[in-house]
Amino acid sequence: MDKISTATEEAVITSSASALPRPFDDGGASSGGLSRPTSAHQVAGYIRQLIFENKLKVGDRIRQDEIAAELRVSRVPVREAVIALDREGWVMIEPHRGAFVVGLDENSTRDHYELMGRIYGFGARRAAERGTPEQITELGRLHRRLQEATGADEFSQLNMEFLHRLFVLAASRRITATVRLMTVSIVPGNYFAEVPDAIRLQKRGLRAVMRALKANDGETAELEFVKMLQQESEKVVALLSARGVIGESAD
């Protein structure tokens, strides 16, 4: 099995669309600045949060100087964050005018979650093919703890750990690198606290995935991940629509 560094694995899992960390450490938001070394990634998370909470609305201009001052950072990470958000579809950069919030659209949101399901599903397929019976049994013990969890914080942590171990069983740097590059936070904060019914859907989906892993049925494990994320995408679309974050689908 390839040895994947713990740091790399944790970076992959904590960026998961179904287990999103907060963009700041404890106290970072309330202090008005970033509590860790600044990065475009953190600033982008902050801007997403503003859009999610409707503090920045569709059509609003991203005032980069104000954000830099509020977070007590230079304009460099803010500019880099805006460029990243433009690529993700949250904002649109207009030459000589600045960057404006465009929000998301239903098609893009659904596609995001299906793509994540396919990436995770491929990892599950490889885990079923490459994991030893002992490793699958150990994953099953963690899965039982996950199924027993009730609170959003506890469940989110166990979900991260489950995905972490799953990708270790896949034994592929390429898979973990792809997840890290393609996974983007749509719902800021604790996904399972914000998205109605997400815990139930995730538990049900992972039960099916775990059954497939125990049967060494990689194809079914892959399909169940796609199905689970498709179902969750509908909950996310409803949530973002209610918050006014989602606009018309792109032509």
PyMOL commands that set and color helices and strands:
alter all, ss='L'
color gray80, all
select helices_A, chain A and resi 6-14+40-52+64-71+75-88+106-130+133-148+152-170+173-182+191-194+198-214+218-242
alter helices_A, ss='H'
color red, helices_A
select strands_A, chain A and resi 91-94+98-101+104-105+246-247
alter strands_A, ss='S'
color yellow, strands_A
deselect
rebuild
show_as cartoon
